[in-house]
């Protein structure tokens, strides 16, 4: 998003954000394909290994048009549910281009995924033993918990000792016994320590742990180091130094391949890194409310559409794109949900008046995908900007969407009868 002084508009690939809000209505998610492509090429350009595969963590944003863009770039898919597998297949991915990493799912979902032919990432000892008894002819990947506290906060740290994710590194002797006894084919090892990791050394320390695990399995084809790279949330924010990471990780991985005498595939599963900065969330100001100490800007959305600030205490820069040259003032931006849904306390934003369009940056990852119909509100539309043109990629919901899966009870007057009984 850039300010065009000649038109006095905030623009995305030459298109005015205010005009997009007028054309498609608000609230509105807008994604810029150029940013996704840039991030993908930045990561692939930083890693210098013989075989590299990025599997897009599609839970970040599952619109099928985004999935198809990822496929065109050469990515695979990291899926965490059976439904995400189906979306990926619908978008054109082949089963062997999808790695399924479930957590706390039932046997029925695992069996359904196996029937589809996708790669399976085993998350616990019980699942490993089950697979050994029932699918000895199938190759699997192991998700390892390295016992490292990493990530922006505890809610997005998933590799620490008390995490529900992965098989503890201290259980590797048991894993080896099961693999040997049940003749389980382990084709990959995997880890994911958390999100918003800034310190490159944390990745490299975890990598050394995973290399130690990988040495235990002689039939490996790939090692998956997850993701968790931090992106910028503020103009002068810090981010993971991908280039420095790529240099050191490439060196260590190539040395490991030489050590074991095999050209393994190096995998990552970026989600937020690829799509976060591509997304912009537009909302219209409904009311300016002055209290004794606070000026609230109330907008036509809430945590039903963008829950990350309330859920993770995440920061989204907020810009008044209707008044790019206005005098900055201090506002607390809130939503219309009948709960406390504050997007930002005491933010310096150019003067806001009713009807102004506010833009939230970094709205590409875990925003629409976490949206709900709470308060019976409709979920927003989505628009993709590609090569200077805007494409509607999801229609705004309607009342029919709210009730289409609700079923009327078959007995006429049954509620009245129950009340009168």
KAVENQUI-V257084 format. One record per backbone hydrogen bond with DSSP energy under -0.5 kcal/mol. CO is the residue of the C=O (numbers start at 1). NH is the residue of the N-H. If there is no record, write none. Layout:
BEGIN
CO;NH, CO;NH
END
This chain:
BEGIN
2;4, 2;11, 3;5, 4;8, 4;9, 9;4, 9;11, 10;17, 11;2, 12;15, 15;12, 16;20, 17;21, 18;22, 19;23, 20;24, 21;25, 27;381, 28;282, 29;383, 30;280, 31;33, 31;385, 32;35, 32;36, 33;37, 34;38, 35;39, 36;40, 37;41, 38;42, 39;43, 40;44, 41;45, 42;46, 43;47, 46;48, 47;49, 51;266, 53;55, 53;268, 54;56, 54;76, 56;58, 56;78, 57;60, 58;61, 60;366, 60;367, 63;66, 63;67, 64;68, 65;69, 66;70, 67;71, 68;72, 69;73, 70;74, 70;75, 71;74, 76;56, 77;79, 77;99, 78;58, 79;101, 81;85, 82;86, 83;87, 84;88, 85;89, 86;90, 87;91, 88;93, 89;92, 94;97, 95;98, 95;119, 97;77, 98;100, 98;119, 99;79, 99;101, 100;102, 100;121, 106;110, 107;111, 108;112, 109;113, 110;114, 111;115, 112;116, 113;117, 113;118, 114;117, 119;100, 120;122, 120;141, 121;102, 122;143, 124;128, 125;129, 126;130, 127;131, 128;132, 129;133, 130;134, 131;135, 135;138, 138;185, 139;120, 140;187, 140;188, 141;122, 142;144, 142;190, 143;167, 144;146, 145;169, 148;150, 153;156, 154;157, 156;158, 156;195, 159;147, 159;148, 160;163, 167;145, 168;171, 169;172, 171;175, 172;176, 173;177, 174;178, 175;179, 176;180, 177;181, 178;182, 179;183, 179;184, 184;186, 185;140, 185;187, 187;221, 187;222, 188;142, 189;224, 190;144, 193;150, 193;158, 193;159, 195;152, 196;198, 197;230, 198;200, 199;202, 199;203, 200;204, 201;205, 202;206, 203;207, 204;208, 205;209, 206;210, 207;211, 208;212, 209;213, 210;214, 211;215, 213;216, 214;217, 216;218, 217;220, 221;265, 222;189, 223;225, 223;267, 224;191, 226;269, 228;197, 230;240, 233;317, 234;237, 240;242, 241;245, 242;246, 243;247, 244;248, 245;249, 246;250, 247;251, 248;252, 249;253, 250;254, 251;255, 252;256, 253;257, 254;258, 255;259, 256;260, 257;261, 257;262, 262;264, 265;223, 265;267, 266;53, 267;225, 268;55, 270;57, 271;274, 271;275, 272;276, 275;278, 275;279, 276;279, 276;364, 278;32, 279;363, 280;30, 280;282, 281;360, 282;27, 282;28, 283;358, 284;300, 285;355, 287;289, 287;298, 289;291, 289;296, 294;291, 294;296, 295;332, 296;289, 296;298, 297;334, 298;286, 298;287, 299;301, 301;336, 302;305, 302;306, 304;372, 307;310, 307;311, 308;312, 308;313, 308;314, 317;361, 319;321, 319;359, 320;323, 323;326, 327;351, 329;331, 329;349, 331;333, 331;347, 332;297, 332;334, 333;343, 333;344, 334;299, 337;339, 339;341, 341;335, 341;343, 344;333, 347;331, 347;349, 349;329, 353;356, 356;285, 356;358, 357;321, 357;322, 358;283, 359;319, 359;361, 360;281, 367;370, 368;371, 373;376, 374;377, 379;397, 381;29, 382;393, 382;394, 383;31, 384;386, 384;391, 385;33, 386;389, 389;386, 391;384, 391;393, 394;382, 398;401, 398;402, 399;403, 400;404, 403;406, 410;412, 411;414, 413;417, 414;418, 415;419, 416;420, 417;421
END
